[in-house]
Amino acid sequence: MAVPLPDELLDLLGRTSLCFVATIMPDGSPQLTQTWVATNGEHILINTPDHSQKARNVARDQRVALNIVDPGQTSRYFAVRGRVVATTTQGGAESIDQISRKYLGRPYPNFGGRPETRMVITIEADSVRAMGGR
């Protein structure tokens, strides 16, 4: 059952917070990656190449877990469990440019150096826990 994102988490999602996202591999083992993160005010948004392991995993199993870390106090983070409710490549390039501007102050520099199709993954939270001090 979906839960709303608390204001403090929405604040972190608007900042240059680190995000660690866990997906489930075909054999059931966890796959963990660090990624940039954003929000539409209701959901958590991740942008990834459409050929990535993360994209393949969520296409098969929508369950995810995320930790979003406060960049100013790394012992403070939010632990989120949820599920992918949508994926799309429409607007993927524009989305990664917007997220890159937040993190780098410029459009996405395409670190891979080759053309890629970007996918926006929309995540709905089923549980949210605040961890660490203030």
Number of C-alpha atoms within 10 A of each C-alpha: 7 13 13 14 20 14 10 10 22 18 14 22 23 15 15 19 23 20 23 17 22 21 25 21 17 11 6 9 10 14 14 16 12 13 14 21 25 24 19 11 15 15 20 22 22 21 23 21 18 19 12 11 16 21 19 15 19 21 13 12 15 15 19 24 21 23 22 24 23 22 14 10 11 13 12 17 23 20 19 23 20 20 20 19 14 14 19 13 16 12 11 20 19 13 21 25 18 17 23 19 13 18 17 13 11 12 17 17 11 12 6 7 7 6 8 13 12 22 23 22 23 21 25 23 24 17 15 20 12 15 13 12 9 7
